Amino acid sequence: MYETSKLNLKFIIQFVSMYFLTQELFFPPVETASPEGIVAVGGDLSPERLVLAYQSGIFPWFEDDEPILWWSPPERMVLFLEDVKISKSMRNIIYQKKFKVTFNTAFREVILNCKKISRKNQTGTWITDNMVEAYFKLHELGIAKSVEVWENEELVGGLYGVDLGHVFCGESMFSKVSNASKMAFIALAKQLEIANYRLLDCQVYNDHLASLGCVEIEREDFLMVLKS
């Protein structure tokens, strides 16, 4: 989640033996993943397959010119909700009520902004048109959800992900103004903590997530929480 530099996926596909999915609704055990964390290749982005993937600790991550790649990294970036870090400056922003936060009111706008926002050291996007439509179907089913951050009635930040009922699997976030994505992340973490969720899954490491209190845990530990 939340954008990091991608591996050279074509190199991985060429030199690592992969499990190729069929129309059968199935994933191999995550323990069979490549060292980088690729579990399988192919399949589709149907709601049923996406739900099974997230329930199994797997998520899709690929680009337009690639087959669908399904990942379960050996180390998982997560937030234990009580450990969210709120800096003094961020506390001041929250106190000043600079932003308004809503939940699940503008899902398509959020995912489209995540798709098109420019990011440092990233020339393209992994949120393909097919991904947008697939997650919007999940949203219509009440499974994919969003957080929106507004400033003067303008959408300036937000995030979206998949809600499993006890774990929220974050997918991507965007910010048009400083601190808007942090606001979305903190607001979500606080809401999940109140609702007694176990953790917020952020998928892979980046410095921004670490600054908000996220840590890496072993895949086995993540799966234990996921299946509890």
Buried (B, 14 or more C-beta within 10 A) or exposed (E): BBBBEBBEBEEBBEEEEBBEBEEEEEBBEBEBBBEBBBBBBBBBBBBEBBBBBBBBBBBBBBBEEBBBBBBBBBBBBBBBBEBBBBEEEBEEBBEEEBBEBBBBEBBBEBBBBBBEBEBEEEEEBBBBEBBBEBBBBBBEEEBBBBBBBBBEEEBBBBBBBBBBEBBBBBBBBBBBBEBBBBBBBBBBBBBBBEEEBBBBBBBBBBEBBBEBBBBBBEBEEBBEBBEE
